[in-house]
Amino acid sequence: MKYLRGPLYLDITAKGLCILGAALMIFGRGGWFYAGVATVVLGVLFIGASLMSTRHLRQRGWDGTKRS
């Protein structure tokens, strides 16, 4: 379970950035809209990093044995 801590933090950060970016795009005016777009793009990149970091973990079972 200790190996899932990093991807969990990446996932929480990514979702937070996407929500913050959406709020900036909805309520922001002028340059804040573009800052919201950039924040959402950064959040999507964090989601990709989270998915890539868990890709190798899914091949193992909960007891540490490798699945076929």
mmCIF file of the N, C-alpha and C atoms, coordinates in Angstrom:
data_MODEL
# 
_entry.id   MODEL 
# 
loop_
_atom_site.group_PDB 
_atom_site.id 
_atom_site.type_symbol 
_atom_site.label_atom_id 
_atom_site.label_alt_id 
_atom_site.label_comp_id 
_atom_site.label_asym_id 
_atom_site.label_entity_id 
_atom_site.label_seq_id 
_atom_site.pdbx_PDB_ins_code 
_atom_site.Cartn_x 
_atom_site.Cartn_y 
_atom_site.Cartn_z 
_atom_site.occupancy 
_atom_site.B_iso_or_equiv 
_atom_site.pdbx_formal_charge 
_atom_site.auth_seq_id 
_atom_site.auth_comp_id 
_atom_site.auth_asym_id 
_atom_site.auth_atom_id 
_atom_site.pdbx_PDB_model_num 
ATOM 1   N N  . MET A 1 1  ? 0.806   -1.190  0.000   1.00 0.00 ? 1  MET A N  1 
ATOM 2   C CA . MET A 1 1  ? 0.000   0.000   0.000   1.00 0.00 ? 1  MET A CA 1 
ATOM 3   C C  . MET A 1 1  ? 0.856   1.263   0.000   1.00 0.00 ? 1  MET A C  1 
ATOM 4   N N  . LYS A 1 2  ? 2.089   1.143   0.469   1.00 0.00 ? 2  LYS A N  1 
ATOM 5   C CA . LYS A 1 2  ? 2.933   2.329   0.527   1.00 0.00 ? 2  LYS A CA 1 
ATOM 6   C C  . LYS A 1 2  ? 3.324   2.812   -0.867  1.00 0.00 ? 2  LYS A C  1 
ATOM 7   N N  . TYR A 1 3  ? 3.221   1.949   -1.873  1.00 0.00 ? 3  TYR A N  1 
ATOM 8   C CA . TYR A 1 3  ? 3.591   2.347   -3.222  1.00 0.00 ? 3  TYR A CA 1 
ATOM 9   C C  . TYR A 1 3  ? 2.517   3.181   -3.895  1.00 0.00 ? 3  TYR A C  1 
ATOM 10  N N  . LEU A 1 4  ? 1.302   3.201   -3.379  1.00 0.00 ? 4  LEU A N  1 
ATOM 11  C CA . LEU A 1 4  ? 0.223   3.966   -3.983  1.00 0.00 ? 4  LEU A CA 1 
ATOM 12  C C  . LEU A 1 4  ? 0.165   5.402   -3.486  1.00 0.00 ? 4  LEU A C  1 
ATOM 13  N N  . ARG A 1 5  ? 1.010   5.771   -2.553  1.00 0.00 ? 5  ARG A N  1 
ATOM 14  C CA . ARG A 1 5  ? 0.969   7.115   -1.992  1.00 0.00 ? 5  ARG A CA 1 
ATOM 15  C C  . ARG A 1 5  ? 1.348   8.179   -3.020  1.00 0.00 ? 5  ARG A C  1 
ATOM 16  N N  . GLY A 1 6  ? 2.377   7.973   -3.808  1.00 0.00 ? 6  GLY A N  1 
ATOM 17  C CA . GLY A 1 6  ? 2.798   8.947   -4.807  1.00 0.00 ? 6  GLY A CA 1 
ATOM 18  C C  . GLY A 1 6  ? 1.744   9.190   -5.871  1.00 0.00 ? 6  GLY A C  1 
ATOM 19  N N  . PRO A 1 7  ? 1.234   8.133   -6.513  1.00 0.00 ? 7  PRO A N  1 
ATOM 20  C CA . PRO A 1 7  ? 0.180   8.346   -7.502  1.00 0.00 ? 7  PRO A CA 1 
ATOM 21  C C  . PRO A 1 7  ? -1.090  8.963   -6.911  1.00 0.00 ? 7  PRO A C  1 
ATOM 22  N N  . LEU A 1 8  ? -1.376  8.663   -5.650  1.00 0.00 ? 8  LEU A N  1 
ATOM 23  C CA . LEU A 1 8  ? -2.547  9.256   -5.001  1.00 0.00 ? 8  LEU A CA 1 
ATOM 24  C C  . LEU A 1 8  ? -2.370  10.759  -4.873  1.00 0.00 ? 8  LEU A C  1 
ATOM 25  N N  . TYR A 1 9  ? -1.185  11.199  -4.455  1.00 0.00 ? 9  TYR A N  1 
ATOM 26  C CA . TYR A 1 9  ? -0.932  12.636  -4.341  1.00 0.00 ? 9  TYR A CA 1 
ATOM 27  C C  . TYR A 1 9  ? -0.967  13.312  -5.707  1.00 0.00 ? 9  TYR A C  1 
ATOM 28  N N  . LEU A 1 10 ? -0.444  12.652  -6.730  1.00 0.00 ? 10 LEU A N  1 
ATOM 29  C CA . LEU A 1 10 ? -0.520  13.206  -8.082  1.00 0.00 ? 10 LEU A CA 1 
ATOM 30  C C  . LEU A 1 10 ? -1.962  13.351  -8.540  1.00 0.00 ? 10 LEU A C  1 
ATOM 31  N N  . ASP A 1 11 ? -2.780  12.362  -8.235  1.00 0.00 ? 11 ASP A N  1 
ATOM 32  C CA . ASP A 1 11 ? -4.181  12.389  -8.648  1.00 0.00 ? 11 ASP A CA 1 
ATOM 33  C C  . ASP A 1 11 ? -4.942  13.501  -7.932  1.00 0.00 ? 11 ASP A C  1 
ATOM 34  N N  . ILE A 1 12 ? -4.713  13.662  -6.636  1.00 0.00 ? 12 ILE A N  1 
ATOM 35  C CA . ILE A 1 12 ? -5.376  14.724  -5.883  1.00 0.00 ? 12 ILE A CA 1 
ATOM 36  C C  . ILE A 1 12 ? -4.946  16.092  -6.389  1.00 0.00 ? 12 ILE A C  1 
ATOM 37  N N  . THR A 1 13 ? -3.660  16.255  -6.665  1.00 0.00 ? 13 THR A N  1 
ATOM 38  C CA . THR A 1 13 ? -3.152  17.519  -7.193  1.00 0.00 ? 13 THR A CA 1 
ATOM 39  C C  . THR A 1 13 ? -3.746  17.821  -8.558  1.00 0.00 ? 13 THR A C  1 
ATOM 40  N N  . ALA A 1 14 ? -3.840  16.811  -9.415  1.00 0.00 ? 14 ALA A N  1 
ATOM 41  C CA . ALA A 1 14 ? -4.377  17.008  -10.758 1.00 0.00 ? 14 ALA A CA 1 
ATOM 42  C C  . ALA A 1 14 ? -5.839  17.435  -10.717 1.00 0.00 ? 14 ALA A C  1 
ATOM 43  N N  . LYS A 1 15 ? -6.627  16.777  -9.888  1.00 0.00 ? 15 LYS A N  1 
ATOM 44  C CA . LYS A 1 15 ? -8.042  17.137  -9.796  1.00 0.00 ? 15 LYS A CA 1 
ATOM 45  C C  . LYS A 1 15 ? -8.217  18.528  -9.209  1.00 0.00 ? 15 LYS A C  1 
ATOM 46  N N  . GLY A 1 16 ? -7.395  18.873  -8.236  1.00 0.00 ? 16 GLY A N  1 
ATOM 47  C CA . GLY A 1 16 ? -7.457  20.212  -7.662  1.00 0.00 ? 16 GLY A CA 1 
ATOM 48  C C  . GLY A 1 16 ? -7.108  21.286  -8.666  1.00 0.00 ? 16 GLY A C  1 
ATOM 49  N N  . LEU A 1 17 ? -6.077  21.031  -9.485  1.00 0.00 ? 17 LEU A N  1 
ATOM 50  C CA . LEU A 1 17 ? -5.699  21.995  -10.513 1.00 0.00 ? 17 LEU A CA 1 
ATOM 51  C C  . LEU A 1 17 ? -6.799  22.159  -11.561 1.00 0.00 ? 17 LEU A C  1 
ATOM 52  N N  . CYS A 1 18 ? -7.435  21.070  -11.938 1.00 0.00 ? 18 CYS A N  1 
ATOM 53  C CA . CYS A 1 18 ? -8.510  21.155  -12.929 1.00 0.00 ? 18 CYS A CA 1 
ATOM 54  C C  . CYS A 1 18 ? -9.706  21.931  -12.382 1.00 0.00 ? 18 CYS A C  1 
ATOM 55  N N  . ILE A 1 19 ? -10.051 21.709  -11.118 1.00 0.00 ? 19 ILE A N  1 
ATOM 56  C CA . ILE A 1 19 ? -11.163 22.451  -10.515 1.00 0.00 ? 19 ILE A CA 1 
ATOM 57  C C  . ILE A 1 19 ? -10.813 23.930  -10.383 1.00 0.00 ? 19 ILE A C  1 
ATOM 58  N N  . LEU A 1 20 ? -9.589  24.218  -9.966  1.00 0.00 ? 20 LEU A N  1 
ATOM 59  C CA . LEU A 1 20 ? -9.152  25.611  -9.849  1.00 0.00 ? 20 LEU A CA 1 
ATOM 60  C C  . LEU A 1 20 ? -9.145  26.295  -11.215 1.00 0.00 ? 20 LEU A C  1 
ATOM 61  N N  . GLY A 1 21 ? -8.664  25.592  -12.233 1.00 0.00 ? 21 GLY A N  1 
ATOM 62  C CA . GLY A 1 21 ? -8.649  26.160  -13.574 1.00 0.00 ? 21 GLY A CA 1 
ATOM 63  C C  . GLY A 1 21 ? -10.041 26.417  -14.111 1.00 0.00 ? 21 GLY A C  1 
ATOM 64  N N  . ALA A 1 22 ? -10.958 25.489  -13.846 1.00 0.00 ? 22 ALA A N  1 
ATOM 65  C CA . ALA A 1 22 ? -12.340 25.694  -14.289 1.00 0.00 ? 22 ALA A CA 1 
ATOM 66  C C  . ALA A 1 22 ? -12.963 26.890  -13.582 1.00 0.00 ? 22 ALA A C  1 
ATOM 67  N N  . ALA A 1 23 ? -12.673 27.053  -12.296 1.00 0.00 ? 23 ALA A N  1 
ATOM 68  C CA . ALA A 1 23 ? -13.190 28.211  -11.563 1.00 0.00 ? 23 ALA A CA 1 
ATOM 69  C C  . ALA A 1 23 ? -12.615 29.511  -12.107 1.00 0.00 ? 23 ALA A C  1 
ATOM 70  N N  . LEU A 1 24 ? -11.344 29.497  -12.450 1.00 0.00 ? 24 LEU A N  1 
ATOM 71  C CA . LEU A 1 24 ? -10.736 30.701  -13.029 1.00 0.00 ? 24 LEU A CA 1 
ATOM 72  C C  . LEU A 1 24 ? -11.342 31.018  -14.391 1.00 0.00 ? 24 LEU A C  1 
ATOM 73  N N  . MET A 1 25 ? -11.636 29.991  -15.175 1.00 0.00 ? 25 MET A N  1 
ATOM 74  C CA . MET A 1 25 ? -12.229 30.238  -16.491 1.00 0.00 ? 25 MET A CA 1 
ATOM 75  C C  . MET A 1 25 ? -13.665 30.752  -16.366 1.00 0.00 ? 25 MET A C  1 
ATOM 76  N N  . ILE A 1 26 ? -14.395 30.280  -15.362 1.00 0.00 ? 26 ILE A N  1 
ATOM 77  C CA . ILE A 1 26 ? -15.789 30.711  -15.207 1.00 0.00 ? 26 ILE A CA 1 
ATOM 78  C C  . ILE A 1 26 ? -15.869 32.119  -14.616 1.00 0.00 ? 26 ILE A C  1 
ATOM 79  N N  . PHE A 1 27 ? -15.118 32.352  -13.539 1.00 0.00 ? 27 PHE A N  1 
ATOM 80  C CA . PHE A 1 27 ? -15.254 33.608  -12.809 1.00 0.00 ? 27 PHE A CA 1 
ATOM 81  C C  . PHE A 1 27 ? -14.193 34.645  -13.165 1.00 0.00 ? 27 PHE A C  1 
ATOM 82  N N  . GLY A 1 28 ? -13.142 34.254  -13.857 1.00 0.00 ? 28 GLY A N  1 
ATOM 83  C CA . GLY A 1 28 ? -12.082 35.195  -14.179 1.00 0.00 ? 28 GLY A CA 1 
ATOM 84  C C  . GLY A 1 28 ? -12.411 36.046  -15.391 1.00 0.00 ? 28 GLY A C  1 
ATOM 85  N N  . ARG A 1 29 ? -11.818 37.191  -15.448 1.00 0.00 ? 29 ARG A N  1 
ATOM 86  C CA . ARG A 1 29 ? -11.997 38.093  -16.582 1.00 0.00 ? 29 ARG A CA 1 
ATOM 87  C C  . ARG A 1 29 ? -10.617 38.471  -17.116 1.00 0.00 ? 29 ARG A C  1 
ATOM 88  N N  . GLY A 1 30 ? -10.560 38.638  -18.413 1.00 0.00 ? 30 GLY A N  1 
ATOM 89  C CA . GLY A 1 30 ? -9.310  39.057  -19.038 1.00 0.00 ? 30 GLY A CA 1 
ATOM 90  C C  . GLY A 1 30 ? -8.260  37.964  -18.996 1.00 0.00 ? 30 GLY A C  1 
ATOM 91  N N  . GLY A 1 31 ? -7.134  38.273  -18.394 1.00 0.00 ? 31 GLY A N  1 
ATOM 92  C CA . GLY A 1 31 ? -6.010  37.342  -18.350 1.00 0.00 ? 31 GLY A CA 1 
ATOM 93  C C  . GLY A 1 31 ? -6.233  36.149  -17.438 1.00 0.00 ? 31 GLY A C  1 
ATOM 94  N N  . TRP A 1 32 ? -7.162  36.263  -16.499 1.00 0.00 ? 32 TRP A N  1 
ATOM 95  C CA . TRP A 1 32 ? -7.430  35.149  -15.599 1.00 0.00 ? 32 TRP A CA 1 
ATOM 96  C C  . TRP A 1 32 ? -8.050  33.972  -16.324 1.00 0.00 ? 32 TRP A C  1 
ATOM 97  N N  . PHE A 1 33 ? -8.781  34.230  -17.421 1.00 0.00 ? 33 PHE A N  1 
ATOM 98  C CA . PHE A 1 33 ? -9.331  33.132  -18.206 1.00 0.00 ? 33 PHE A CA 1 
ATOM 99  C C  . PHE A 1 33 ? -8.201  32.283  -18.788 1.00 0.00 ? 33 PHE A C  1 
ATOM 100 N N  . TYR A 1 34 ? -7.193  32.931  -19.320 1.00 0.00 ? 34 TYR A N  1 
ATOM 101 C CA . TYR A 1 34 ? -6.062  32.202  -19.903 1.00 0.00 ? 34 TYR A CA 1 
ATOM 102 C C  . TYR A 1 34 ? -5.223  31.508  -18.825 1.00 0.00 ? 34 TYR A C  1 
ATOM 103 N N  . ALA A 1 35 ? -5.160  32.099  -17.658 1.00 0.00 ? 35 ALA A N  1 
ATOM 104 C CA . ALA A 1 35 ? -4.490  31.421  -16.548 1.00 0.00 ? 35 ALA A CA 1 
ATOM 105 C C  . ALA A 1 35 ? -5.261  30.160  -16.161 1.00 0.00 ? 35 ALA A C  1 
ATOM 106 N N  . GLY A 1 36 ? -6.590  30.212  -16.241 1.00 0.00 ? 36 GLY A N  1 
ATOM 107 C CA . GLY A 1 36 ? -7.410  29.029  -15.978 1.00 0.00 ? 36 GLY A CA 1 
ATOM 108 C C  . GLY A 1 36 ? -7.192  27.941  -17.000 1.00 0.00 ? 36 GLY A C  1 
ATOM 109 N N  . VAL A 1 37 ? -7.077  28.334  -18.265 1.00 0.00 ? 37 VAL A N  1 
ATOM 110 C CA . VAL A 1 37 ? -6.810  27.351  -19.332 1.00 0.00 ? 37 VAL A CA 1 
ATOM 111 C C  . VAL A 1 37 ? -5.458  26.676  -19.088 1.00 0.00 ? 37 VAL A C  1 
ATOM 112 N N  . ALA A 1 38 ? -4.455  27.468  -18.749 1.00 0.00 ? 38 ALA A N  1 
ATOM 113 C CA . ALA A 1 38 ? -3.129  26.912  -18.489 1.00 0.00 ? 38 ALA A CA 1 
ATOM 114 C C  . ALA A 1 38 ? -3.148  25.996  -17.263 1.00 0.00 ? 38 ALA A C  1 
ATOM 115 N N  . THR A 1 39 ? -3.940  26.335  -16.265 1.00 0.00 ? 39 THR A N  1 
ATOM 116 C CA . THR A 1 39 ? -4.036  25.504  -15.060 1.00 0.00 ? 39 THR A CA 1 
ATOM 117 C C  . THR A 1 39 ? -4.700  24.169  -15.374 1.00 0.00 ? 39 THR A C  1 
ATOM 118 N N  . VAL A 1 40 ? -5.735  24.192  -16.214 1.00 0.00 ? 40 VAL A N  1 
ATOM 119 C CA . VAL A 1 40 ? -6.394  22.942  -16.602 1.00 0.00 ? 40 VAL A CA 1 
ATOM 120 C C  . VAL A 1 40 ? -5.432  22.070  -17.404 1.00 0.00 ? 40 VAL A C  1 
ATOM 121 N N  . VAL A 1 41 ? -4.671  22.669  -18.299 1.00 0.00 ? 41 VAL A N  1 
ATOM 122 C CA . VAL A 1 41 ? -3.691  21.902  -19.082 1.00 0.00 ? 41 VAL A CA 1 
ATOM 123 C C  . VAL A 1 41 ? -2.655  21.280  -18.156 1.00 0.00 ? 41 VAL A C  1 
ATOM 124 N N  . LEU A 1 42 ? -2.202  22.026  -17.167 1.00 0.00 ? 42 LEU A N  1 
ATOM 125 C CA . LEU A 1 42 ? -1.248  21.488  -16.198 1.00 0.00 ? 42 LEU A CA 1 
ATOM 126 C C  . LEU A 1 42 ? -1.867  20.345  -15.402 1.00 0.00 ? 42 LEU A C  1 
ATOM 127 N N  . GLY A 1 43 ? -3.141  20.475  -15.052 1.00 0.00 ? 43 GLY A N  1 
ATOM 128 C CA . GLY A 1 43 ? -3.837  19.398  -14.345 1.00 0.00 ? 43 GLY A CA 1 
ATOM 129 C C  . GLY A 1 43 ? -3.945  18.139  -15.179 1.00 0.00 ? 43 GLY A C  1 
ATOM 130 N N  . VAL A 1 44 ? -4.203  18.288  -16.470 1.00 0.00 ? 44 VAL A N  1 
ATOM 131 C CA . VAL A 1 44 ? -4.285  17.131  -17.362 1.00 0.00 ? 44 VAL A CA 1 
ATOM 132 C C  . VAL A 1 44 ? -2.924  16.445  -17.478 1.00 0.00 ? 44 VAL A C  1 
ATOM 133 N N  . LEU A 1 45 ? -1.857  17.219  -17.490 1.00 0.00 ? 45 LEU A N  1 
ATOM 134 C CA . LEU A 1 45 ? -0.520  16.630  -17.522 1.00 0.00 ? 45 LEU A CA 1 
ATOM 135 C C  . LEU A 1 45 ? -0.233  15.852  -16.236 1.00 0.00 ? 45 LEU A C  1 
ATOM 136 N N  . PHE A 1 46 ? -0.706  16.358  -15.115 1.00 0.00 ? 46 PHE A N  1 
ATOM 137 C CA . PHE A 1 46 ? -0.546  15.640  -13.850 1.00 0.00 ? 46 PHE A CA 1 
ATOM 138 C C  . PHE A 1 46 ? -1.355  14.345  -13.846 1.00 0.00 ? 46 PHE A C  1 
ATOM 139 N N  . ILE A 1 47 ? -2.539  14.365  -14.469 1.00 0.00 ? 47 ILE A N  1 
ATOM 140 C CA . ILE A 1 47 ? -3.337  13.140  -14.578 1.00 0.00 ? 47 ILE A CA 1 
ATOM 141 C C  . ILE A 1 47 ? -2.577  12.094  -15.399 1.00 0.00 ? 47 ILE A C  1 
ATOM 142 N N  . GLY A 1 48 ? -1.960  12.525  -16.482 1.00 0.00 ? 48 GLY A N  1 
ATOM 143 C CA . GLY A 1 48 ? -1.157  11.608  -17.294 1.00 0.00 ? 48 GLY A CA 1 
ATOM 144 C C  . GLY A 1 48 ? 0.016   11.036  -16.515 1.00 0.00 ? 48 GLY A C  1 
ATOM 145 N N  . ALA A 1 49 ? 0.656   11.875  -15.712 1.00 0.00 ? 49 ALA A N  1 
ATOM 146 C CA . ALA A 1 49 ? 1.767   11.390  -14.891 1.00 0.00 ? 49 ALA A CA 1 
ATOM 147 C C  . ALA A 1 49 ? 1.292   10.382  -13.851 1.00 0.00 ? 49 ALA A C  1 
ATOM 148 N N  . SER A 1 50 ? 0.116   10.625  -13.297 1.00 0.00 ? 50 SER A N  1 
ATOM 149 C CA . SER A 1 50 ? -0.448  9.689   -12.330 1.00 0.00 ? 50 SER A CA 1 
ATOM 150 C C  . SER A 1 50 ? -0.759  8.348   -12.989 1.00 0.00 ? 50 SER A C  1 
ATOM 151 N N  . LEU A 1 51 ? -1.312  8.384   -14.182 1.00 0.00 ? 51 LEU A N  1 
ATOM 152 C CA . LEU A 1 51 ? -1.624  7.141   -14.892 1.00 0.00 ? 51 LEU A CA 1 
ATOM 153 C C  . LEU A 1 51 ? -0.355  6.379   -15.278 1.00 0.00 ? 51 LEU A C  1 
ATOM 154 N N  . MET A 1 52 ? 0.672   7.102   -15.682 1.00 0.00 ? 52 MET A N  1 
ATOM 155 C CA . MET A 1 52 ? 1.925   6.442   -16.054 1.00 0.00 ? 52 MET A CA 1 
ATOM 156 C C  . MET A 1 52 ? 2.614   5.834   -14.829 1.00 0.00 ? 52 MET A C  1 
ATOM 157 N N  . SER A 1 53 ? 2.483   6.475   -13.674 1.00 0.00 ? 53 SER A N  1 
ATOM 158 C CA . SER A 1 53 ? 3.148   5.943   -12.487 1.00 0.00 ? 53 SER A CA 1 
ATOM 159 C C  . SER A 1 53 ? 2.425   4.718   -11.931 1.00 0.00 ? 53 SER A C  1 
ATOM 160 N N  . THR A 1 54 ? 1.139   4.585   -12.178 1.00 0.00 ? 54 THR A N  1 
ATOM 161 C CA . THR A 1 54 ? 0.406   3.410   -11.692 1.00 0.00 ? 54 THR A CA 1 
ATOM 162 C C  . THR A 1 54 ? 0.386   2.278   -12.698 1.00 0.00 ? 54 THR A C  1 
ATOM 163 N N  . ARG A 1 55 ? 0.883   2.504   -13.880 1.00 0.00 ? 55 ARG A N  1 
ATOM 164 C CA . ARG A 1 55 ? 0.842   1.476   -14.922 1.00 0.00 ? 55 ARG A CA 1 
ATOM 165 C C  . ARG A 1 55 ? 1.607   0.226   -14.504 1.00 0.00 ? 55 ARG A C  1 
ATOM 166 N N  . HIS A 1 56 ? 2.750   0.399   -13.885 1.00 0.00 ? 56 HIS A N  1 
ATOM 167 C CA . HIS A 1 56 ? 3.561   -0.748  -13.477 1.00 0.00 ? 56 HIS A CA 1 
ATOM 168 C C  . HIS A 1 56 ? 3.049   -1.392  -12.195 1.00 0.00 ? 56 HIS A C  1 
ATOM 169 N N  . LEU A 1 57 ? 2.310   -0.638  -11.388 1.00 0.00 ? 57 LEU A N  1 
ATOM 170 C CA . LEU A 1 57 ? 1.787   -1.198  -10.147 1.00 0.00 ? 57 LEU A CA 1 
ATOM 171 C C  . LEU A 1 57 ? 0.633   -2.158  -10.394 1.00 0.00 ? 57 LEU A C  1 
ATOM 172 N N  . ARG A 1 58 ? -0.110  -1.952  -11.458 1.00 0.00 ? 58 ARG A N  1 
ATOM 173 C CA . ARG A 1 58 ? -1.269  -2.792  -11.731 1.00 0.00 ? 58 ARG A CA 1 
ATOM 174 C C  . ARG A 1 58 ? -0.885  -4.202  -12.136 1.00 0.00 ? 58 ARG A C  1 
ATOM 175 N N  . GLN A 1 59 ? 0.352   -4.424  -12.526 1.00 0.00 ? 59 GLN A N  1 
ATOM 176 C CA . GLN A 1 59 ? 0.776   -5.745  -12.944 1.00 0.00 ? 59 GLN A CA 1 
ATOM 177 C C  . GLN A 1 59 ? 0.993   -6.670  -11.758 1.00 0.00 ? 59 GLN A C  1 
ATOM 178 N N  . ARG A 1 60 ? 1.056   -6.126  -10.560 1.00 0.00 ? 60 ARG A N  1 
ATOM 179 C CA . ARG A 1 60 ? 1.278   -6.938  -9.372  1.00 0.00 ? 60 ARG A CA 1 
ATOM 180 C C  . ARG A 1 60 ? -0.008  -7.014  -8.568  1.00 0.00 ? 60 ARG A C  1 
ATOM 181 N N  . GLY A 1 61 ? -0.195  -8.124  -7.903  1.00 0.00 ? 61 GLY A N  1 
ATOM 182 C CA . GLY A 1 61 ? -1.344  -8.286  -7.028  1.00 0.00 ? 61 GLY A CA 1 
ATOM 183 C C  . GLY A 1 61 ? -1.122  -7.592  -5.698  1.00 0.00 ? 61 GLY A C  1 
ATOM 184 N N  . TRP A 1 62 ? -2.109  -7.631  -4.827  1.00 0.00 ? 62 TRP A N  1 
ATOM 185 C CA . TRP A 1 62 ? -1.995  -6.980  -3.534  1.00 0.00 ? 62 TRP A CA 1 
ATOM 186 C C  . TRP A 1 62 ? -0.952  -7.669  -2.651  1.00 0.00 ? 62 TRP A C  1 
ATOM 187 N N  . ASP A 1 63 ? -0.713  -8.956  -2.890  1.00 0.00 ? 63 ASP A N  1 
ATOM 188 C CA . ASP A 1 63 ? 0.270   -9.658  -2.080  1.00 0.00 ? 63 ASP A CA 1 
ATOM 189 C C  . ASP A 1 63 ? 1.685   -9.565  -2.648  1.00 0.00 ? 63 ASP A C  1 
ATOM 190 N N  . GLY A 1 64 ? 1.867   -8.830  -3.754  1.00 0.00 ? 64 GLY A N  1 
ATOM 191 C CA . GLY A 1 64 ? 3.177   -8.621  -4.331  1.00 0.00 ? 64 GLY A CA 1 
ATOM 192 C C  . GLY A 1 64 ? 3.560   -9.614  -5.407  1.00 0.00 ? 64 GLY A C  1 
ATOM 193 N N  . THR A 1 65 ? 2.736   -10.606 -5.674  1.00 0.00 ? 65 THR A N  1 
ATOM 194 C CA . THR A 1 65 ? 3.043   -11.576 -6.723  1.00 0.00 ? 65 THR A CA 1 
ATOM 195 C C  . THR A 1 65 ? 2.678   -10.994 -8.076  1.00 0.00 ? 65 THR A C  1 
ATOM 196 N N  . LYS A 1 66 ? 3.458   -11.350 -9.057  1.00 0.00 ? 66 LYS A N  1 
ATOM 197 C CA . LYS A 1 66 ? 3.253   -10.836 -10.401 1.00 0.00 ? 66 LYS A CA 1 
ATOM 198 C C  . LYS A 1 66 ? 2.117   -11.590 -11.083 1.00 0.00 ? 66 LYS A C  1 
ATOM 199 N N  . ARG A 1 67 ? 1.199   -10.840 -11.678 1.00 0.00 ? 67 ARG A N  1 
ATOM 200 C CA . ARG A 1 67 ? 0.093   -11.463 -12.403 1.00 0.00 ? 67 ARG A CA 1 
ATOM 201 C C  . ARG A 1 67 ? 0.545   -11.842 -13.805 1.00 0.00 ? 67 ARG A C  1 
ATOM 202 N N  . SER A 1 68 ? -0.100  -12.839 -14.352 1.00 0.00 ? 68 SER A N  1 
ATOM 203 C CA . SER A 1 68 ? 0.263   -13.241 -15.727 1.00 0.00 ? 68 SER A CA 1 
ATOM 204 C C  . SER A 1 68 ? -0.680  -12.628 -16.733 1.00 0.00 ? 68 SER A C  1 
# 
